[in-house]
Amino acid sequence: MTEGAGRRGSTARDYIYLFIALFAIWLALTSNLHWQELLTGGVLSFILALAFGRNYAGLGLPPISLKRILYSIAYLGILLVEIIKANFDVAYRVLHPKLPIRPGIVMIKTELKQDIAKMILANSITLTPGTFTLDVLGDTFLIHWIYVRSEDPAEAAKRISMRFEKYLKVIFA
């Protein structure tokens, strides 16, 4: 991936977003709304936001908007459904008496430009059983596929990544 892509100067907004994200994670992990827990989480989130705000700015994350939040939630739902479907597919292949596999490596292209979007796509592909992202070279992904249905990059991309990519395009536009 290109080095430095998506880099920009850190702003107060970056620190605030990071603080909110860290505090939300704190709340999710503690599941506790006692004032001592809230104060501790707030102080720790504030300190971490100050310490790592610059790194957050370097990720190239887009500004938060309602549309991006809704697409992110939809993306997580689609990812969960695809993981479940792929688990059943792999289980079928393992339990089938003739083990119907046709493993191979395929190349797919992406239209995503941001490194973070490509990283999320690569991880989503890898999280889906039966596929594994081996490498990302610019806009090309090398994918190990448990059952190669097509070696054509466009058809392979349609089957492997398009269901994720259409959401990531909106989130990282």
C-alpha positions as CSV (number, residue, x, y, z in Angstrom):
1,M,0.0,0.0,0.0
2,T,1.2,3.5,-0.6
3,E,3.0,5.0,2.3
4,G,1.5,8.1,3.8
5,A,-1.8,7.9,1.9
6,G,-4.6,9.6,3.8
7,R,-2.2,11.6,6.0
8,R,-3.3,15.0,7.2
9,G,-2.7,17.3,10.1
10,S,-4.4,16.4,13.4
11,T,-7.3,18.7,14.4
12,A,-9.3,19.1,17.6
13,R,-12.0,17.1,15.9
14,D,-9.7,14.1,15.6
15,Y,-9.0,14.2,19.4
16,I,-12.7,14.5,20.2
17,Y,-13.6,11.6,17.9
18,L,-10.9,9.5,19.4
19,F,-12.0,10.4,22.9
20,I,-15.6,9.5,22.1
21,A,-14.6,6.2,20.5
22,L,-12.4,5.3,23.5
23,F,-15.0,6.2,26.0
24,A,-17.7,4.2,24.1
25,I,-15.3,1.2,24.2
26,W,-14.8,1.7,27.9
27,L,-18.6,1.8,28.5
28,A,-19.0,-1.4,26.4
29,L,-16.3,-3.2,28.3
30,T,-17.3,-2.2,31.8
31,S,-21.1,-2.3,31.3
32,N,-21.3,0.0,34.4
33,L,-22.7,3.5,34.8
34,H,-21.5,4.2,38.3
35,W,-19.9,7.6,38.6
36,Q,-16.5,6.2,39.6
37,E,-16.4,4.0,36.4
38,L,-17.6,6.9,34.3
39,L,-14.9,9.2,35.8
40,T,-12.2,6.7,35.4
41,G,-13.2,5.9,31.8
42,G,-13.4,9.6,31.0
43,V,-10.0,10.4,32.4
44,L,-8.3,7.4,30.7
45,S,-10.0,8.1,27.4
46,F,-8.9,11.8,27.6
47,I,-5.3,10.9,28.4
48,L,-5.2,8.3,25.6
49,A,-6.9,10.7,23.1
50,L,-4.2,13.3,23.9
51,A,-1.4,10.7,23.6
52,F,-2.6,9.0,20.4
53,G,-4.6,11.8,18.6
54,R,-1.9,12.3,16.1
55,N,-1.8,8.6,15.2
56,Y,-5.6,8.7,14.7
57,A,-5.3,11.6,12.3
58,G,-2.7,9.6,10.3
59,L,-5.2,6.8,9.7
60,G,-7.1,8.8,7.1
61,L,-10.5,8.1,8.6
62,P,-13.3,10.1,7.1
63,P,-15.3,12.6,9.1
64,I,-18.2,11.1,11.1
65,S,-21.7,11.5,9.5
66,L,-25.0,9.9,10.0
67,K,-24.8,8.3,6.6
68,R,-21.4,6.8,7.4
69,I,-22.6,5.5,10.8
70,L,-25.6,3.8,9.2
71,Y,-23.5,2.3,6.4
72,S,-21.0,1.1,9.0
73,I,-23.8,-0.6,11.0
74,A,-25.1,-2.2,7.8
75,Y,-21.6,-3.3,6.9
76,L,-21.1,-5.0,10.2
77,G,-24.5,-6.8,9.7
78,I,-23.5,-7.9,6.2
79,L,-20.1,-9.1,7.5
80,L,-21.8,-11.1,10.2
81,V,-24.2,-12.8,7.7
82,E,-21.3,-13.5,5.3
83,I,-19.2,-15.1,8.1
84,I,-22.1,-17.3,9.1
85,K,-22.8,-18.3,5.5
86,A,-19.1,-19.1,4.8
87,N,-18.9,-21.1,8.1
88,F,-21.8,-23.4,6.8
89,D,-20.1,-23.7,3.4
90,V,-16.8,-24.7,4.9
91,A,-18.5,-27.1,7.3
92,Y,-20.3,-28.7,4.4
93,R,-17.0,-29.1,2.5
94,V,-15.3,-30.7,5.5
95,L,-18.2,-33.1,6.3
96,H,-18.9,-34.1,2.7
97,P,-17.6,-37.6,2.0
98,K,-15.7,-36.5,-1.2
99,L,-14.4,-33.2,0.3
100,P,-15.4,-30.9,-2.6
101,I,-12.6,-28.4,-2.6
102,R,-10.7,-26.8,-5.4
103,P,-8.2,-24.5,-3.6
104,G,-6.3,-21.9,-5.4
105,I,-5.1,-18.3,-5.4
106,V,-7.0,-15.7,-7.3
107,M,-6.3,-12.0,-7.9
108,I,-9.1,-9.4,-7.5
109,K,-9.0,-5.7,-8.0
110,T,-10.6,-3.1,-5.8
111,E,-11.8,0.4,-6.5
112,L,-11.0,1.5,-2.9
113,K,-8.3,4.2,-2.7
114,Q,-7.7,4.6,1.0
115,D,-5.3,2.3,2.7
116,I,-7.5,1.9,5.8
117,A,-10.5,0.9,3.5
118,K,-8.3,-1.7,1.8
119,M,-7.1,-3.0,5.2
120,I,-10.7,-3.4,6.4
121,L,-11.6,-5.2,3.1
122,A,-8.6,-7.5,3.4
123,N,-9.5,-8.4,7.0
124,S,-13.2,-8.9,6.1
125,I,-12.2,-11.3,3.4
126,T,-9.9,-13.2,5.8
127,L,-12.6,-13.3,8.5
128,T,-14.9,-15.1,6.1
129,P,-14.0,-18.8,6.3
130,G,-12.8,-20.3,3.0
131,T,-10.9,-17.2,1.9
132,F,-7.7,-15.7,3.1
133,T,-6.0,-12.5,2.0
134,L,-2.4,-13.2,1.2
135,D,-1.2,-9.8,0.0
136,V,-2.4,-6.4,-1.1
137,L,-0.4,-4.9,-4.0
138,G,-1.8,-1.5,-4.8
139,D,-5.4,-2.1,-5.9
140,T,-4.9,-5.9,-6.4
141,F,-5.5,-8.5,-3.7
142,L,-4.1,-12.0,-3.7
143,I,-6.7,-14.3,-2.2
144,H,-6.5,-18.0,-1.3
145,W,-9.9,-19.4,-1.9
146,I,-11.0,-22.9,-0.7
147,Y,-13.2,-23.5,-3.8
148,V,-12.2,-21.4,-6.8
149,R,-15.3,-20.8,-8.8
150,S,-13.7,-18.5,-11.3
151,E,-10.1,-17.4,-12.1
152,D,-11.4,-14.2,-13.9
153,P,-10.5,-11.3,-11.6
154,A,-13.8,-9.5,-12.2
155,E,-15.9,-12.6,-11.5
156,A,-13.8,-13.5,-8.4
157,A,-14.1,-10.0,-7.1
158,K,-17.9,-10.2,-7.6
159,R,-18.0,-13.4,-5.5
160,I,-15.5,-12.5,-2.8
161,S,-15.3,-8.8,-2.2
162,M,-18.2,-6.8,-3.9
163,R,-20.6,-7.4,-1.1
164,F,-18.2,-5.6,1.3
165,E,-16.8,-3.1,-1.1
166,K,-20.0,-1.4,-1.9
167,Y,-20.4,-0.4,1.7
168,L,-16.8,0.6,2.2
169,K,-17.0,2.9,-0.8
170,V,-19.7,4.9,0.9
171,I,-18.1,4.8,4.3
172,F,-14.7,6.0,3.0
173,A,-15.9,8.3,0.2
